[in-house]
Amino acid sequence: MKFLNYWFAKLWIRLLGTLSGTSVRTRAKLAVPLAWLMWQLIPKRRHITLTNLRLCFPDKTEQERVQLAKKVYVRLARAALDHSVLWYGTREQVQALVRYENLEYVTDESYRPIIAVAPHFAGLDAAGIAFNTHVRGVSIYQPQRNKAWDEAALKGRLRFCEPLLIPKSQHANLMAVIRAIKKGMPFYYLPDMDYGRDNAIFVPFFGVPAATLPMVSRLARVTKSIAVWCIAEMTDDGYVVHLKKIENFPTKDYVADTIRLNQELEKWILQFPDQYLWTHRRFKTRPEGEPSVY
């Protein structure tokens, strides 16, 4: 199976290279049948998506949740196809596809040190790669199991300015991040992954306890950084990345800060719920004594 997955990934990556000259509208049309295939062929991921939606939207009917899930898949399919530009397009093409609001937060050095808090929306990679066309930053990189995906994703993220990407498995990676922030590099951080029980606290996410690293609050205090939301919204003609300062942050209470971030993230998600990455196991780690939800 690993062999087949590797060569499928190689084929997909080559296919993306042939689509770099297509329009957003064309890629959006191609996303519909691709989303249908993803929905049919990957039942495990479909189960995770629907489980997340049942937990987070208990007031919706099952039919409404299925409809929302299918829209999520169309968004993710288009995001996958948009990598044809993100990985193979020029700087100008990437910037035409991905527009930043309040870009001065990351380009104006008077706002340093800074943490860009970038949750898992469909346009996350688009925002990250476009980020690199404007400024050199630092981020924590999660190596992929599939070597073909890992090589392509890493190459794509290193385009334009070779950002400092610190593998998550690297020993003492937090100290490397702190050093980079103190040197004036913006830190592009993904706050909403379940990394397990170690160093995590359980805070509500749509009313469900979610293992969450209080990284943003603690890092902002240690490095005296400001924090800004970096929200990638997919649009009909590309993406808009919303940069918005998180006011009166951090406080001395990292638990309260982390609860607040989740509450604000919920509000962003409710603006475009079909664009959040419901396919990942956000509730993988459960409080002691609770069974797996998946």
Beta strands, then each sheet from edge to edge (+ up, - down):
strand 1: 98-101
strand 2: 114-117
strand 3: 138-141
strand 4: 164-167
strand 5: 187-189
strand 6: 201-205
strand 7: 208-212
strand 8: 226-235
strand 9: 238-245
sheet 1: 1+ 9+ 8- 2- 5- 3- 4-
sheet 2: 6+ 7-
end
